[in-house]
Amino acid sequence: MIFLVIGMIFLLIGVIFFIFPSKKINFIYGYRSFLAKQNDIYWRYAQKISSRYFLLFGALMTL
């Protein structure tokens, strides 16, 4: 039951990050890591990949 709820939350976060990715480096919205905050290229790549991973793991957890 808990995997279903967490999986649905991951799916929701993944959809939001996929549709509305963070464009600029900030400390409020988006996937933040030390390397992602280094420059804009790393930031955009991290946002693209993290949204896909949220969708993937959310789908796997709801199965």
N, C-alpha and C positions, 0 to 999 in steps of 0.2 A: 504494500500500500504506500509506504513512504517513497519507494522508488518511482511510483507512478506520479506522485505529487511533485517530487523534485525533478523528474523528467519533464513534466509539463511546464514547470518554471524555467528549466533550461531551454525548452522549445520557445517559450515566450520571449526570453532574453535574446535567443538567437535570431528570431524573426525581427525583433526591434533593432538589433545591431545590424542585421542584413539590410533592412529597408532604410534605416536612418543611421548610417555609419558616422562616427565622429570625424569631422574634417580636419580640425586643428588639435594640436596637443593641448590637453587640459587635464585638470585633476578631479573632474566631476563625472564625466560621461565617457564611456569607452573602456576597452581593455588596456590597463596600464601595467607596464613592467619597466624595469630599469633600461633594458635595451630599446623598448618601443618609444621611450621618451627621449632618446638620443637625438633623433632628427625626424623630419617629416616623412621621409621614405619608409623608414622602419615603422613609424606610427601607422601609416596607411596600410602597410602590409599586415601588421598585427591586427588591425581592425577587421580586415578581410578574412584572415585565417581564423580568428577567434569566433567570428559569427558562424562560420561553417562548422567549427568544432562544437559550439553550443548546440547547433541544430543536430549534428550527428549524435552526440552523446545524449541529448534529450530524447531523440527518437529511440535510441538503444535502451534507455532506461524505462521508457513507457511500454516497450514490448514485453 
